[in-house]
Amino acid sequence: MIQEQTKLKVIDNSGGKIVKCIKVLNGSKKIFAKIGDIIKVVVKSSNFNSKVKKGQVLNAIIVRTKFPYRRQDGTYLRFSDNAVLLLNNNKQMIGTRVFGCLAREIKFFHFKKLLSLSNELV
């Protein structure tokens, strides 16, 4: 589960390295976010000559969490890190490549482009 002030890893080629969650969207009193939720983030560190700069506020979709995620069949899915993909204000991806694996549940959240860009689904 992701809450405010959580630091997350960026797994696309937008140029951001580490981001911090500043707001969980999709509800006025929602405290935690899970896989597939959209959050507001601020870029804490980025690469030189990148599309995003340090201090920039963006949207992001959560694709991996350390907290176990329960699937419909009763199995649990858990990753070794918390990771996001950066989005612009129109909910479109900033990067053009995705590094690492994604959870299969992303396809239920109307982000079909993420599935085609990822190299592995879990």
Kinemage of the C-alpha trace (Angstrom):
@kinemage 1
@onewidth
@group {chain A} dominant
@subgroup {mainchain}
@vectorlist {calphas} color= white
{ca met a 1} P 0.000 0.000 0.000
{ca ile a 2} L 1.213 3.440 -0.920
{ca gln a 3} L 0.403 6.505 1.148
{ca glu a 4} L 1.566 10.110 1.244
{ca gln a 5} L 5.335 10.655 1.687
{ca thr a 6} L 6.169 7.211 0.237
{ca lys a 7} L 9.224 7.171 -2.046
{ca leu a 8} L 8.837 5.153 -5.243
{ca lys a 9} L 11.054 3.988 -8.094
{ca val a 10} L 10.325 5.099 -11.692
{ca ile a 11} L 10.560 2.244 -14.217
{ca asp a 12} L 10.190 4.050 -17.545
{ca asn a 13} L 12.583 6.090 -19.675
{ca ser a 14} L 11.074 9.488 -18.837
{ca gly a 15} L 14.225 10.387 -16.899
{ca gly a 16} L 12.934 10.335 -13.342
{ca lys a 17} L 14.640 8.059 -10.836
{ca ile a 18} L 12.920 8.569 -7.472
{ca val a 19} L 9.529 10.202 -6.836
{ca lys a 20} L 7.550 10.919 -3.667
{ca cys a 21} L 3.787 10.486 -3.354
{ca ile a 22} L 2.071 13.712 -2.313
{ca lys a 23} L -1.600 12.772 -2.867
{ca val a 24} L -3.675 9.657 -3.461
{ca leu a 25} L -6.320 10.425 -6.090
{ca asn a 26} L -9.757 8.851 -6.797
{ca gly a 27} L -11.514 9.744 -3.567
{ca ser a 28} L -11.562 12.569 -1.062
{ca lys a 29} L -10.585 10.523 2.002
{ca lys a 30} L -8.643 7.723 0.358
{ca ile a 31} L -5.491 7.074 2.393
{ca phe a 32} L -3.833 4.117 0.665
{ca ala a 33} L -3.241 3.312 -2.993
{ca lys a 34} L -2.693 -0.125 -4.495
{ca ile a 35} L -1.725 -1.527 -7.909
{ca gly a 36} L -3.529 0.331 -10.712
{ca asp a 37} L -4.307 3.487 -8.712
{ca ile a 38} L -3.270 6.949 -9.882
{ca ile a 39} L -1.368 9.215 -7.493
{ca lys a 40} L 0.199 12.692 -7.568
{ca val a 41} L 3.986 12.627 -7.234
{ca val a 42} L 6.875 15.064 -7.089
{ca val a 43} L 10.187 14.171 -8.750
{ca lys a 44} L 12.982 13.908 -6.168
{ca ser a 45} L 15.837 12.900 -8.481
{ca ser a 46} L 16.163 12.719 -12.258
{ca asn a 47} L 18.707 12.093 -14.988
{ca phe a 48} L 20.557 14.899 -16.714
{ca asn a 49} L 18.800 16.057 -19.948
{ca ser a 50} L 15.574 14.212 -19.179
{ca lys a 51} L 11.919 14.891 -19.981
{ca val a 52} L 11.099 15.481 -16.313
{ca lys a 53} L 12.939 17.786 -13.933
{ca lys a 54} L 13.495 17.704 -10.193
{ca gly a 55} L 10.609 19.318 -8.317
{ca gln a 56} L 8.076 18.766 -11.101
{ca val a 57} L 4.607 17.575 -10.006
{ca leu a 58} L 3.122 14.785 -12.137
{ca asn a 59} L 0.583 11.976 -12.103
{ca ala a 60} L 1.746 8.369 -11.817
{ca ile a 61} L 0.208 4.906 -11.947
{ca ile a 62} L 1.335 2.290 -9.447
{ca val a 63} L 2.526 -0.920 -11.108
{ca arg a 64} L 4.418 -2.732 -8.311
{ca thr a 65} L 4.102 -2.731 -4.512
{ca lys a 66} L 5.874 -4.478 -1.668
{ca phe a 67} L 2.575 -4.969 0.126
{ca pro a 68} L 0.948 -8.288 -0.908
{ca tyr a 69} L -1.874 -7.898 -3.436
{ca arg a 70} L -4.621 -10.552 -3.273
{ca arg a 71} L -5.919 -11.822 -6.595
{ca gln a 72} L -9.402 -13.188 -7.298
{ca asp a 73} L -8.171 -16.805 -7.254
{ca gly a 74} L -6.791 -16.411 -3.726
{ca thr a 75} L -3.098 -16.123 -4.576
{ca tyr a 76} L -0.986 -13.229 -3.377
{ca leu a 77} L 1.329 -11.136 -5.517
{ca arg a 78} L 4.242 -9.255 -3.981
{ca phe a 79} L 7.203 -7.418 -5.512
{ca ser a 80} L 10.575 -6.424 -4.111
{ca asp a 81} L 10.052 -2.667 -4.625
{ca asn a 82} L 7.419 0.043 -5.030
{ca ala a 83} L 7.387 1.254 -8.643
{ca val a 84} L 5.396 3.688 -10.791
{ca leu a 85} L 5.091 4.910 -14.374
{ca leu a 86} L 4.884 8.674 -14.896
{ca leu a 87} L 1.847 10.178 -16.643
{ca asn a 88} L 1.089 13.661 -17.935
{ca asn a 89} L -2.087 15.611 -17.107
{ca asn a 90} L -4.036 13.776 -19.846
{ca lys a 91} L -3.160 10.399 -18.263
{ca gln a 92} L -0.788 9.532 -21.140
{ca met a 93} L 2.634 7.978 -20.523
{ca ile a 94} L 5.629 10.317 -20.647
{ca gly a 95} L 8.151 7.548 -21.328
{ca thr a 96} L 8.223 5.216 -24.315
{ca arg a 97} L 9.776 2.140 -22.685
{ca val a 98} L 9.013 0.140 -19.545
{ca phe a 99} L 11.745 -1.630 -17.574
{ca gly a 100} L 10.929 -4.687 -15.497
{ca cys a 101} L 7.742 -6.627 -15.008
{ca leu a 102} L 4.196 -5.388 -14.416
{ca ala a 103} L 1.232 -6.875 -12.606
{ca arg a 104} L -1.412 -8.451 -14.832
{ca glu a 105} L -4.122 -6.395 -13.089
{ca ile a 106} L -3.074 -3.246 -14.986
{ca lys a 107} L -5.142 -4.367 -17.995
{ca phe a 108} L -8.357 -3.889 -16.000
{ca phe a 109} L -7.619 -0.167 -15.483
{ca his a 110} L -7.800 0.941 -19.158
{ca phe a 111} L -4.038 1.242 -19.652
{ca lys a 112} L -3.654 -1.081 -22.648
{ca lys a 113} L -0.538 0.733 -23.885
{ca leu a 114} L 1.364 -0.266 -20.752
{ca leu a 115} L 0.783 -3.932 -21.513
{ca ser a 116} L 2.236 -3.678 -25.003
{ca leu a 117} L 5.318 -1.798 -23.778
{ca ser a 118} L 6.174 -4.130 -20.910
{ca asn a 119} L 8.418 -7.105 -21.495
{ca glu a 120} L 6.931 -9.304 -18.773
{ca leu a 121} L 3.579 -9.662 -17.019
{ca val a 122} L 3.230 -11.412 -13.672
